[in-house]
Amino acid sequence: MEKMKMHSMDIVNDNVQKIGNMFPECITEIIGDDGTVKKVVDFSILNQLFDYNTINNPSTGGQRKDTNLHGQTNQRQGLL
């Protein structure tokens, strides 16, 4: 019988990898506090890719209807 792994999954790195698979130009590398190279999302580039379709864009009206439901934030975090 195999022993179970008793550590938390690294969700942040998994999400960075998923974004990198979809938008490789948004991934950059930095040197972390511990001296290792880490891949991170460059949100300024990601925002440029979606600039026309974002809510804050004045050319699209910049309006949205807030339809938050209880627990929606937790569900949204699980999507990436």
Secondary structure by P-SEA (a helix, b strand, c coil): cccccccccaaaaaaaaaaaaacccccccccccccbbbbbbaaaaaaaaaccccccccccccbbbbbcccaaaaaaaacc
